[in-house]
Amino acid sequence: MKNPDNVKSKEELKSAIQTALVAGDDNALADAMLDLGTQIQANILTEAHSMTAEALNDRTALAARGVVPLTTAETKYYSAVISGNMDGNAFDGAETLPPPTIINRVFEYLRENRELLRHINFQTATASTEWILRKGDVQLAFWGSLSSKIKELNDKGFTKERMNMYKLSCYLPVSKSMLELGPEWLDRYVREVLAEAMAYGLEEAIVGGDGKTMPIGMIRKVTDGNHPKKTATKITDLEPVTLGTEIMSPLTREGKRAVQGAILVVNPIDYWEKIFGATTYLNALGQYVPNVLPIPATFIQSTSMPKGYMCAGMARDYFMGVGFQGGIGFSDEHRYIEDERVYLTKLAANGRPLNDDSFLLFDISSLEPTLRRGNSPPNQESQETA
């Protein structure tokens, strides 16, 4: 039994998960995930038991607490899970894969709560998937004789790649009390644990994955088999000329495409110490207006981005496929108390930038914040009239 005096906060547990991910410590990662799952379970049990019988039957009240109506397939799946509780098997009684709608709801949660993941294009996938990717700048249409082969377009614009999916494991500590709440509450618990585990695992891979046992990150080279970290370009300010020549211009790929909606990914500490001051101005009314840029781009904070660096690109140039790899099985490696069993689910995932130049890496360690003052933001500076 866990000592109540040693219970960590949710933020401390999330930090422990990220630390274990960066260090590649599987045992520490499993322990941190189990601690987080146990805490989530305890919070849900407390919340459910605090509701009146009337509220437990009120769909509106349940929806406000994250308990959503289930599809027929989801109800059937979770009912099989709960029926297994009679002989202590729980998830062992659900032999089929969890319905894909569960993962879809997890994605919805991630997009709402994780800014970087909100911009990434997720797709459900199987354990081994063939991807059709564009190579270079796709020529969407071309002039030629009526007998020109369409193959010419396909050969020039697209490439077909088969990529194996990598494993992302999540631990689910499940007590009998949790199962007794019913399918809807069990669904909320599974989704919340998966979302927390996936949020850190996916974001860590999307930003800096080495491509060996995980996806290739934005700050890594794609074509080099070792996927080394890209060489960072040093910038010391966020003036319009710098943003235009160092970031936006290279992203146009020598003028072959227009760049809209770029993302600029930075570590939270860099955002507040360097970026915030350089993108905030004081207007004529004495009000501070934050996050003002003279380019069509958005700053995104990610704890997975190394301190002192910034990554820039268009989010659509990174793709990620995720799906269940097998069902949810009992784990013999971890057990806390007699009334609780620990289950392990494996998610299959892979992703990568489309090209080496899809995302640019910058060294912002010497960037100096400059407070904007005046009655107009930096992209609306007054011009002298003739």
Secondary structure by P-SEA (a helix, b strand, c coil): cccccccccaaaaaaaaaaaaaaccaaaaaaaaaaaaaaaaaaaaaaaaaccccccccaaaaaaacbbbbcaaaaaaaaaaaaacccccccccccccccaaaaaaaaaaaaaccccccccbbbbbccbbbbbcccccccccccccccccaaaaaaacbbbbbbbbbbbbbbbbcccccccccaaaaaaaaaaaaaaaaaaaaaaaaccccccccccccccccccccccccbbbbbccccaaaaaccccccccccccccccbbbbbbcaaaaaacccccccccccccccccccccccbbbbbbccccccbbbbcccccbbbbbbbcccbbbbccccccccbbbbbbbbbbcccccccccbbbbbcccbbbbbbbccccccccccccc
